Amino acid sequence: MTRRTAHGSLMTLCSGDARLNVSLSGSSGQPIAPGEFALFQNYPNPFNPTTRISFNLPVASRVKLEVYNIRGQTVATLVDDYRQAGKYEVEWNASNTASGVYFYRITAGEYTDIKRLLLLK
């Protein structure tokens, strides 16, 4: 049995134990931009001491990705620059941060989203 899943410009074809990842690109050979803004849940979660946060940009945008504690104080700024359309993944190393619940927020143009993460040491 063959199963296909598509996530933006990446397609995975599965047959039994075999898996094929295919990267789709436009006629110029450049990767196809994701269709919409998205902020994904960090992985792993809970984590110690590093985690990865992924997001999609359908258009070039000024991006700010920050981590906040439960008091609303900025703990880390992971991204604060202009990015081209595409898929991105950043890593947060929280080795100098106390265990607890944190929130991460992305702002890209008019788009804003917030997710929760848990640091366990």
Residue pairs with C-beta under 8 A, 6 or more apart in sequence:
1 15
1 16
2 13
2 14
2 15
3 13
3 14
3 15
4 11
4 12
4 13
4 14
5 11
5 12
6 24
8 32
8 33
8 34
8 35
8 56
8 87
9 23
9 24
9 25
9 31
9 32
9 33
9 34
9 87
10 21
10 22
10 23
10 24
10 87
11 21
11 22
11 23
11 24
12 19
12 20
12 21
12 22
13 19
13 20
13 22
14 20
23 31
24 31
24 32
25 31
25 32
26 32
31 86
31 87
33 57
33 58
33 59
33 85
33 86
34 56
34 57
34 58
34 85
34 86
34 87
35 58
36 56
36 58
37 55
37 56
37 57
37 58
37 108
37 109
37 111
37 113
38 55
38 56
38 113
39 53
39 54
39 55
39 104
39 106
39 113
39 114
39 115
40 53
40 54
40 55
40 115
41 115
42 51
42 52
42 53
42 92
42 104
42 115
42 117
43 51
43 52
43 54
44 51
45 51
45 117
45 118
46 117
46 118
46 119
46 120
47 94
47 117
47 118
47 119
47 120
48 94
48 119
48 120
48 121
49 93
49 94
49 95
49 97
49 119
49 121
50 91
50 92
50 93
50 94
50 95
51 91
51 92
51 94
51 117
52 89
52 90
52 91
52 92
53 65
53 78
53 89
53 90
53 91
53 92
53 104
54 87
54 88
54 89
54 90
55 63
55 65
55 87
55 88
55 106
55 108
56 86
56 87
56 88
57 63
57 83
57 84
57 85
57 86
57 87
57 88
57 108
58 85
59 85
59 109
60 82
60 83
60 84
60 85
61 82
61 83
61 108
61 109
61 111
62 81
62 82
62 108
62 109
63 79
63 80
63 81
63 82
63 83
63 106
63 107
63 108
64 77
64 79
64 80
64 106
64 107
64 108
65 77
65 78
65 79
65 80
65 90
65 104
65 105
65 106
66 74
66 75
66 76
66 77
66 78
66 80
66 104
66 105
67 74
67 75
67 76
67 77
67 78
67 92
67 102
67 103
67 104
67 117
68 74
68 75
68 102
68 103
68 104
68 105
69 75
69 100
69 102
69 103
70 100
70 101
70 102
70 103
75 97
75 102
76 92
76 94
76 97
78 90
78 92
78 104
79 88
79 90
79 106
83 108
92 104
94 102
94 119
97 119
98 119
98 121
99 119
99 120
99 121
100 118
100 119
101 116
101 117
101 118
102 116
102 117
102 118
102 119
103 114
103 115
103 116
103 117
104 114
104 115
104 117
105 112
105 113
105 114
106 112
106 113
